[in-house]
């Protein structure tokens, strides 16, 4: 019974760690995508301004 309890604890711990890693990766990817989009917006604004000045 004790061994089973320990094994179950390890499974819970493992699941928590994997979940944490997945959340970290998805957050990282999301922030990268957001940065890319904001950079694109910034470049578009610069393009529009330079076209207006011509």
C-alpha distances in whole Angstrom, upper triangle without the diagonal:
4,5,5,6,9,10,11,12,14,15,17,18,20,21,23,24,26,27,29,30,32,33,35,36,37,39,41,42,43,45,47,48,49,51,53,54,55,57,58,60,61,63,64,66,67,69,70,72,73,75,76,78,80
4,5,5,6,9,10,11,12,14,15,17,18,20,21,23,24,26,27,29,30,32,33,35,36,37,39,41,42,43,45,47,48,49,51,52,54,55,57,58,60,61,63,64,66,67,69,70,72,73,75,76,78
4,5,5,6,9,10,11,12,14,15,16,18,20,21,22,24,26,27,28,30,31,33,35,36,37,39,40,42,43,45,46,48,49,51,52,54,55,57,58,60,61,63,64,66,67,69,70,72,73,75,77
4,5,5,6,9,10,11,12,14,15,16,18,20,21,22,24,26,27,28,30,32,33,34,36,37,39,40,42,43,45,46,48,49,51,52,54,55,57,58,60,61,63,64,66,67,69,70,72,73,75
4,5,5,6,9,10,11,12,14,15,17,18,20,21,23,24,26,27,29,30,32,33,35,36,37,39,41,42,43,45,47,48,49,51,52,54,55,57,58,60,61,63,64,66,67,69,70,72,74
4,5,5,6,9,10,10,12,14,15,16,18,20,21,22,24,26,27,29,30,31,33,35,36,37,39,41,42,43,45,46,48,49,51,52,54,55,57,58,60,61,63,64,66,67,69,70,72
4,5,5,6,9,10,10,12,14,15,16,18,20,21,22,24,26,27,28,30,31,33,34,36,37,39,40,42,43,45,46,48,49,51,52,54,55,57,58,60,61,63,64,66,67,69,71
4,5,5,6,9,10,11,12,14,15,16,18,20,21,22,24,26,27,28,30,32,33,35,36,37,39,40,42,43,45,46,48,49,51,52,54,55,57,58,60,61,63,64,66,67,69
4,5,5,6,8,10,11,12,14,15,16,18,20,21,23,24,26,27,29,30,31,33,35,36,37,39,41,42,43,45,47,48,49,51,52,54,55,57,58,60,61,63,64,66,68
4,5,5,6,8,10,10,12,14,15,16,18,20,21,22,24,26,27,28,30,31,33,34,36,37,39,40,42,43,45,46,48,49,51,52,54,55,57,58,60,61,63,64,66
4,5,5,6,9,10,10,12,14,15,16,18,20,21,22,24,26,27,28,30,31,33,34,36,37,39,40,42,43,45,46,48,49,51,52,54,55,57,58,60,61,63,65
4,5,5,6,9,10,10,12,14,15,16,18,20,21,22,24,26,27,28,30,31,33,34,36,37,39,40,42,43,45,46,48,49,51,52,54,55,57,58,60,61,63
4,5,5,6,9,10,11,12,14,15,16,18,20,21,22,24,26,27,29,30,31,33,35,36,37,39,41,42,43,45,47,48,49,51,52,54,55,57,58,60,62
4,5,5,6,8,10,11,12,14,15,17,18,20,21,23,24,26,27,29,30,32,33,35,36,37,39,41,42,43,45,47,48,49,51,53,54,55,57,59,60
4,5,5,6,9,10,10,12,14,15,16,18,20,21,22,24,26,27,28,30,31,33,34,36,37,39,40,42,43,45,46,48,49,51,52,54,55,57,59
4,6,5,6,9,10,10,12,14,15,16,18,20,21,22,24,26,27,28,30,31,33,34,36,37,39,40,42,43,45,46,48,49,51,52,54,55,57
4,5,5,6,9,10,11,12,14,15,16,18,20,21,23,24,26,27,29,30,31,33,35,36,37,39,41,42,43,45,47,48,49,51,53,54,56
4,5,5,6,9,10,11,12,14,15,17,18,20,21,23,24,26,27,29,30,32,33,35,36,38,39,41,42,43,45,47,48,49,51,53,54
4,5,5,6,9,10,11,12,14,15,16,18,20,21,22,24,26,27,28,30,31,33,34,36,37,39,41,42,43,45,47,48,49,51,53
4,5,5,6,9,10,11,12,14,15,16,18,20,21,22,24,26,27,28,30,31,33,35,36,37,39,41,42,43,45,46,48,49,51
4,5,5,6,9,10,10,12,14,15,16,18,20,21,23,24,26,27,29,30,31,33,35,36,38,39,41,42,43,45,47,48,50
4,5,5,6,8,10,11,12,14,15,16,18,20,21,22,24,26,27,28,30,32,33,35,36,37,39,41,42,43,45,47,48
4,6,5,6,8,10,10,12,14,15,16,18,20,21,22,24,26,27,28,30,31,33,35,36,37,39,40,42,43,45,47
4,6,5,6,9,10,11,12,14,15,16,18,20,21,22,24,26,27,29,30,32,33,35,36,37,39,41,42,44,45
4,5,5,6,8,10,11,12,14,15,16,18,20,21,23,24,26,27,29,30,32,33,35,36,38,39,41,42,44
4,5,5,6,9,10,10,12,14,15,16,18,20,21,22,24,26,27,29,30,31,33,35,36,37,39,41,42
4,5,5,6,9,10,10,12,14,15,16,18,20,21,22,24,26,27,29,30,31,33,35,36,37,39,41
4,5,5,6,9,10,11,12,14,15,16,18,20,21,23,24,26,27,29,30,32,33,35,36,38,39
4,5,5,6,9,10,11,12,14,15,17,18,20,21,23,24,26,27,29,30,32,33,35,36,38
4,5,5,6,9,10,11,12,14,15,16,18,20,21,23,24,26,27,29,30,32,33,35,37
4,5,5,6,9,10,10,12,14,15,16,18,20,21,23,24,26,27,29,30,32,33,35
4,5,5,6,9,10,11,12,14,15,16,18,20,21,23,24,26,27,29,30,32,33
4,5,5,6,9,10,11,12,14,15,16,18,20,21,23,24,26,27,29,30,32
4,5,5,6,9,10,11,12,14,15,17,18,20,21,23,24,26,27,29,31
4,5,5,6,9,10,10,12,14,15,17,18,20,21,23,24,26,27,29
4,6,5,6,9,10,11,12,14,15,16,18,20,21,23,24,26,27
4,5,5,6,9,10,10,12,14,15,16,18,20,21,23,25,26
4,5,5,6,9,10,11,12,14,15,17,18,20,21,23,25
4,5,5,6,9,10,11,12,14,15,17,18,20,21,23
4,5,5,6,9,10,10,12,14,15,16,18,20,21
4,5,5,6,9,10,10,12,14,15,17,18,20
4,5,5,6,9,10,11,12,14,15,17,19
4,5,5,6,9,10,11,12,14,15,17
4,5,5,6,9,10,11,12,14,16
4,5,5,6,9,10,11,12,15
4,5,5,6,9,10,11,13
4,5,5,6,9,10,11
4,6,5,6,9,10
4,5,5,6,9
4,5,5,7
4,5,5
4,6
4
